[in-house]
Amino acid sequence: MVYEVLLLDKFDWNGFKGKLYFSRYNDMNPALIFKTEDGIPILNFTVNAYDFYREYPFGDNRLIAVSRGMEAQGVVEALQEAGIVSEPAFSIYSELGEAVACELTDQVVDLLKAFGEYYV
């Protein structure tokens, strides 16, 4: 991952408590990472769906590909409840597995702008 921005220092998912970060994969596509309270990565909540980001470049769009894999059950719902993403817009199927496209909320975009992220 390129860098991290702390989105929530108290995030609860399926009984696990930790911290939620926005980050970037090495190719600069966006990522949401869930870590323990002491910073140990638990799971990437997003998939780096290359074809999706070619069609919906992040920065021009607020869409992120949230995983729907078996290991990520309940992630979309937990992110919605926490005010991170909106309702899923559509499903994505790629070599990296099933995901849904969700738009980041205004609150998250404003926080990311404060850290130098650019949005149209």
C-alpha positions as CSV (number, residue, x, y, z in Angstrom):
1,M,0.0,0.0,0.0
2,V,1.2,3.5,-0.8
3,Y,-0.1,5.4,2.2
4,E,-2.9,5.4,4.7
5,V,-5.5,7.8,6.0
6,L,-7.3,6.8,9.2
7,L,-11.1,7.0,8.6
8,L,-12.4,5.5,11.8
9,D,-10.5,4.6,15.0
10,K,-13.4,2.5,16.3
11,F,-14.9,0.3,13.6
12,D,-16.8,-2.9,14.4
13,W,-17.2,-5.7,11.8
14,N,-18.6,-9.1,12.6
15,G,-17.6,-8.8,16.3
16,F,-14.1,-7.7,15.4
17,K,-13.1,-4.2,16.7
18,G,-10.4,-2.2,15.0
19,K,-9.5,0.7,12.8
20,L,-10.5,1.5,9.3
21,Y,-8.1,3.1,6.8
22,F,-8.2,4.5,3.3
23,S,-5.2,3.6,1.3
24,R,-4.0,3.1,-2.3
25,Y,-2.7,0.0,-4.0
26,N,0.6,0.3,-5.7
27,D,-1.2,1.2,-9.0
28,M,-3.0,4.0,-7.1
29,N,-6.4,2.3,-7.1
30,P,-8.2,2.9,-3.8
31,A,-8.4,0.5,-0.9
32,L,-10.2,0.2,2.5
33,I,-8.1,-1.7,5.1
34,F,-9.3,-3.0,8.4
35,K,-6.7,-3.3,11.1
36,T,-6.6,-4.3,14.8
37,E,-6.4,-1.5,17.3
38,D,-2.6,-2.0,17.5
39,G,-2.2,-1.7,13.7
40,I,-2.1,-5.3,12.5
41,P,-3.9,-5.8,9.1
42,I,-6.9,-8.0,9.3
43,L,-8.5,-7.7,5.9
44,N,-8.7,-5.5,2.8
45,F,-12.3,-4.7,2.4
46,T,-11.8,-3.8,-1.3
47,V,-10.6,-5.5,-4.4
48,N,-8.2,-4.0,-6.9
49,A,-10.5,-4.6,-9.9
50,Y,-8.3,-3.2,-12.7
51,D,-11.0,-3.3,-15.5
52,F,-13.5,-1.5,-13.2
53,Y,-11.1,1.3,-12.4
54,R,-10.2,1.7,-16.1
55,E,-13.9,2.3,-16.7
56,Y,-14.5,4.4,-13.5
57,P,-11.3,6.1,-12.7
58,F,-11.0,6.9,-9.0
59,G,-10.8,10.7,-8.7
60,D,-13.2,11.3,-11.5
61,N,-15.6,9.0,-9.6
62,R,-16.1,8.3,-5.9
63,L,-16.8,4.6,-6.6
64,I,-14.8,1.8,-4.9
65,A,-15.0,-1.9,-5.4
66,V,-16.0,-3.5,-2.0
67,S,-15.4,-7.2,-1.7
68,R,-18.4,-9.6,-1.5
69,G,-16.2,-12.7,-1.0
70,M,-16.9,-15.2,1.7
71,E,-14.2,-13.7,4.0
72,A,-15.9,-10.3,3.8
73,Q,-19.5,-11.1,4.7
74,G,-21.3,-8.1,6.1
75,V,-18.6,-5.6,5.1
76,V,-20.9,-3.5,2.9
77,E,-23.5,-3.3,5.6
78,A,-20.9,-2.3,8.2
79,L,-19.4,0.3,6.0
80,Q,-22.9,1.8,5.3
81,E,-23.8,1.8,8.9
82,A,-20.5,3.7,9.7
83,G,-21.2,6.3,7.0
84,I,-18.3,5.3,4.8
85,V,-20.2,4.2,1.7
86,S,-23.6,4.6,0.1
87,E,-25.9,1.8,-1.1
88,P,-24.2,-0.5,-3.6
89,A,-24.7,0.8,-7.2
90,F,-24.0,-2.4,-9.1
91,S,-22.1,-5.7,-8.9
92,I,-18.6,-6.3,-10.3
93,Y,-17.3,-9.7,-11.3
94,S,-13.5,-10.0,-12.0
95,E,-10.6,-12.4,-11.6
96,L,-10.3,-11.1,-8.1
97,G,-13.8,-12.2,-7.1
98,E,-17.2,-10.7,-6.7
99,A,-17.5,-7.1,-5.5
100,V,-20.0,-4.2,-5.5
101,A,-19.4,-0.7,-6.6
102,C,-20.2,1.7,-3.7
103,E,-19.8,5.5,-3.6
104,L,-17.8,7.1,-0.8
105,T,-19.9,9.5,1.3
106,D,-19.3,13.2,1.3
107,Q,-17.9,12.9,4.9
108,V,-15.2,10.6,3.7
109,V,-14.4,12.6,0.6
110,D,-14.0,15.7,2.7
111,L,-11.6,14.0,5.0
112,L,-9.6,12.6,2.1
113,K,-9.5,16.1,0.5
114,A,-7.9,17.4,3.7
115,F,-5.1,14.8,3.1
116,G,-4.5,15.9,-0.5
117,E,-6.8,13.6,-2.4
118,Y,-8.4,15.2,-5.5
119,Y,-12.0,14.7,-6.5
120,V,-14.0,16.2,-9.3
